[in-house]
Amino acid sequence: MPTPSQYWYIACESQRLATKHPVSAQILDQWIVCFRDQQGRPVAFPDRCLHRCGRLSRGSVGNGELTCSYHGWTYDGTGHVVCIPSEGGRAAASQKQFRTTPYGVCECDGYVYVRLDNSVTSIEPFPMPHYHERGWQNLRLVHDFQNTVANCVENFIDVPHTAFVHPGIFRANRGSAIDVTVLRRNGQVHVTYKNEVDNLGSYTWFLNPHREPVRHTDSFFVPNVTHVAYSIGNGERVAYLITSQSVPTTAKSTRVYTDITYRFGRLSWLARPIARRQAKKVIQQDVDELNEQMKVIDKYGQRFIDSPADRIHKLVSQICDALERGEDPTELPDHESSLTFWV
């Protein structure tokens, strides 16, 4: 069964590895350094020089090799030490015996992914929908949350909070009934919302001026991906997707990479600065709320009281808890049900 360290997590965006400076990352409390080798492929090592424990991410990259800033030990893309200046540089006979252990690395959809444990090879990174696809716009944002992956994931697919944390921007608290169907299967949770028409915040006039039916689904994919999808009109004339990958940096902190992907027809490009500004504002509001939540949890413990409307969160939490216990979340019993809540 897969453990957390056997899944792929984003270490950085691909474009960040285009300079002579290595990139540091933190995944599951492990310090990681990333750079490109001589063939331009991304590689990742523990962010620790074998010599005197210098931070390799403070070093420099040249000709596909990484040089430590402390004593100049240099590593190639396979992790082998190829130069020890104090032993005569590249002629040093002793250098051949030293090698750090590379992590698993892959690159897709503009992200560099790292896997700490390569003993399971069947797992692939989550494919980003409509990435660089004609007719679609894509924005990327990165935020740090002082909270757990499970609590971040719960927030990202939680509809009721939007009327209170994002009033006017996302939704208003109207007390309207929303019918919901919930499905859990194979380590995934999919939620389908009905009855939504015009409670889409301050841009309802732009997104849905003719009050056409709104198709809205939220999904969670083990271990850390949420996907929110809105489409409006025949043939999905307007579509707005939010895909978030929550990377566990420590047990209580999470770096979230958010892709905003949308299609507004001929206005897609013009809407780009507005979409970025609104997305940043909404996410920052969630950052503030979840950071305060963790302060309360640290003081009083995480004891949640669930109402029937929290069924979605319970199903997601059961998946996260199973993974934390070392159990296979794909073996949890299937679940399908309906519920109604008011927003």
Secondary structure, 3 states (H helix, E strand, C coil): CCCHHHCCEEEEEHHHHCCCCCEEEEECCEEEEEEECCCCCEEEEECCCCCCCCCHHHCEEECCEEECCCCCCEECCCCEEEEEHHHCECCCHHHHHCECCCCEEEEECCEEEEECCCCCCCCCCCCCCCCCCCCCEEEEEEEEECCCHHHHHHHHCCCCCHHHHCECCCECCCCCEEEEEEEEECCEEEEEEECCCCCCHHHHHHHCCCCCCEEEEEEEECCCEEEEEEEECCCCCEEEEEEEEEEEEECCEEEEEEEEEEECHHHCCCCHHHHHHHHHHHHHHHHHHHHHHHHHHHHHCCCCCCCHHHHHHHHHHHHHHHHHCCCCHHHCCCEEEEEEEEC
